[in-house]
Amino acid sequence: MGPPRPEAGPEGLGWHDLADLRAVYVIWYREMLRLRRDRVRLIGQLVSPLLFLVVFGVGLTRAMGVFGGGANFTQFLFPGLLGMTVLLSAFTSGVSVVWEREVGFLKEVLVAPVSRASIVIGKTLGGATLALTQGALMLALAPLLGIRLSPGLVLGLLPLMFLLAGSLGAMGVLLASRMRTMEGFFVINQMVVMPMVFLSGVFFPVGRELPAWLGVVVRINPVAYGVDSVRQLMLGGTVPPLTLFGHPMTIWQDAVVVALFGLLMVALAIRSFNRTE
């Protein structure tokens, strides 16, 4: 037997901590390489939000009129579809876990001398980075639709988008860790993601006009808080914010709800991976 491994370096950082940090980076970097080789996926996932924006935004803006604060329907719809883009991209990035299980690569990762937490965090950050990239591409199209964006607004939107992407990416990793086939994952994707999209206020205001039962469903949907924070930042007071127990949510409060949901998903994903053989 050789000499024991040092538990901490000169700066107090343990050897295992360094190995885990490196594992997070390597897994994240692998997701970025996959993105570079599959640019069709990067562009393709923008088609649905843009189609909704053109068909609903252009087609219904005149019929819907102007909201009380002066925003038209296209301006109302754009922040919601931005959140939808981030959600779809982040969640479906979890399919890489299922694919790696099918080809046997995941087994090699699981037996590596790194913690399961580093695998989950690396996968989550990879999916969040991909989703943020697609959200940024969507933002770049905003001026073509008559939506003005200032540099300060963009700098404020990016952290909110990344937070939402990370939270939903962790949820995708969690569900993917229990799937054995890609077909099963995509079925779960349709069963979970689409209701979350339609019940998050992407396509309609989530004010007091909703039926009581529908209002409850919307408020237990974490995506609703992500969409609300993006919409508040982009439109200011032109659209009423989401309310919780009669309290109008601020951007920071929305962000805290999304962050807490993300931490819960990461914790559950780590636990799930610890049970994976």
N, C-alpha and C positions, 0 to 999 in steps of 0.2 A: 504493500500500500504506500502511496505517495504521501507527501505532507498534506495536512488538512487545508482546505480552502480558507482564505481569509474571509471573515464575516463582514469586515468593513474596510473601506479604503481610507486613505489619509484624510478625506473630507468627511468621514463618518457615513458614507453611502455604502450599504451592504452590497456584496457581490451579487446576491440574488436580485437586489433592486436594479442594479445595472443590467443584468441579463433580462429582466422583465421589461425595462425601458427599451432595450434594444429590440426585444420581441414585438413590442407595440409598434415601433417604427418600421420594422421589417414587414409586418402584416399590413400596416397602412400603406407602405410603399408598394407592396404587391397589388393592392387594390388600385393604386394609381397607375401601375403598369397595365393592368387590365383595362382601365379607362382609355389609356393612350392607344391600345390596340383595337378598341371597340368604339370608335367615334360615332358609328351609326346609332348606337344605343344612347349616346349623349344627346344627339339631336332628336332622335325618334321619340323620346319621352316628352318632348316639348310639343308634339303634334296635338295631343288631346287637349291640354290647356289652351293652346292657341285656337283650336277649333271651337271650343266653348266660348272663348273671348270674341271671336269673329261672329259666330252664329247668334249667341245670346246677346253679346254686347251691342253689336251693330243692329241686330234684328229687333231687340226689345228696348233699346234706349229711348226711342220715341214713345213707345207704348207705356213704359214705366215712368217717364217724366223725370223730374228733378227731385232729389231728396231735400228734406228741410234745410240742410246746411248749404245747399247749392251744388252738390255732387250729382252727376248723372249716373246712369246705370253702368256704363262702361268703366267709369272711374271707381264705382263701388265694387265691380266685379274683379278688377285687376288684382288688388291685394289678396283676395280670396284665392284666385287661380295661382298666384305666386306661392301661397302656402300649400295649395294642392300639388304644385310641381315639386316642391321640396318633400312633401309627404310621400308621394308616389315613388320618387327616386330613392329616398332614404330607406323606405320599408322594403322595396323590392331588391335592394342591394344585399339583403339577407339570403337571397337565393344562392349566393356564392358558397355559403356554408353547406347547403344541401348538395350542390355540385361537387364540392371538395370531398364530401362524405362518399358520394357515389364513385368517384375515381380513386379513393383511398388516400388522398392527400391529407384529409383532416385527421386520420389516425396517426400519421407521422407527426403532425403538429401537436396532437394531444400527448404523445409520449416524449416530446421534447422537454428538457429540464427548465421549463418556465411555468409560471403560474397560469391557471385557466383565466384569471382576471385579465392578464395581459392580452390573451387571445380575444376576449370579448371587447376590450377597450380598443384594440387595434382594428377589429372589424367594424366597430361602431364609428370610430373616427374616419375610417375609409369610406363608409357609406355616407357619413355626414359631409365629407369633403366633396364627394361626387354630387350630392344633392345641392350643396351650396354653389357648385359650379354651374349646374343647370339653372338654379334660381338666378344667378348673376346673368346668364344668357337671356333669361326672360326679362330681367330688368333692362337689359340693353335694348330691348324691343319697345320699351315703354314710350319713348319719344315718337315713334312711328304711329302710335295710337293716340297721340295728343295728350299724353300724361307726362307732366314735367317732373324731373328728378334733379335735385340739387346734390352736389357732392356730400354735403352734411347729411342729407336724407339717406343717401346710399350707405354712408358709413354707419348710420344708425340701424339700417335694415339688415345689414350683413350679420351682425351678432345675433339678432332675433331669428333670422333664418337658420343660422348654424345651430342655435339652441334647439329649435324645433326639429331640425334634421337629426341631431344627435339623439334626441329623445325617441323619435320614431324609428331611427336606425337601430337603437338598442332593442326596441320592441320587435323589429324584424329579425334580429339576431336571436332573440329569445324564442320566437316561434319556429324559426328555421332549425334551431338546435333540437327540436322534438320531431322534425319531419324526416322521413326516410327517402322520399322521392320528390323530384322537382314538381311533378304534377300535383302532389298533395299540397306543396307550398303555395302554388298558384291558386288552388281552390280556396285555401285559407286567406290568401291575399284578397280575393274577391269578396269573401264573407266578412272580412274585418275592415279592409281599407275603404271600400266604397261606402258603406254606412257611415264611417267616420268622416268621409269627405262631405257627403250630402247633409250630415247633421252637425256641421261645424260653422254654418253661416257663410259658406262660400258663395252660395247662389241667392241667399235671402237674408234680410236683417233678422237678428236674433233678439228683437225687442220684446215688449210685453204683449204684443199682438198674437204671439204663438199660443196654441193650446197648452194648458198646464202640463200635461204629460210630455208633450214634445219639448217644452222648455226645460224640464228636468233632464231629459235625455241629452239635450244639447249641452247642458252645464256639467254633465259628468264626462263629456268628451274632451280630452285634453287638446285635441286639434283646434277646438273652438277658441281656446285661449291663445294659441299661436296665431291663428288667423286674426283674432281681434287685436292683438298687439301690433301686427303688421299694418292692419287697416287704420288703427288709431294714429300710428306714426305717419302714414302716407296721407290720410285725409283730415287729420286733426279733429275738430269738433263738428265736421259736416255730417257724420253718421253717429248715432247714439252708440256708446260702448256696450259690451256685454255686462250684464248685471248678475251678481251672485248674492242671494239673500237680500235683494233690494239695493245692494251696494254697487255702484258703477265701478267696474274694474279699471285700474290704471295700467299703463304699459308695463310698469315694473311688477305689479301684482300678477298680471298675466304671465310674465316671464318666470316668476317664482313658481307658479302652478306647473308650467311646462318643465321647469328644471326639476321639481320634486318628482314629477312623473318619470322623467328621464332617469333619475337616480334609482327609482324603484325598478325600472326595467333593466338597468345595468345589474343591479343586485340579483334580480331573478334570473337573468341570463347567466351570470357567473355561477349561481347555484345549479342551474340546469347543466352547464358545461362540466361542473364538478361531478355530476352523476353520469355523464356520458362516458362510455367505454370505447 
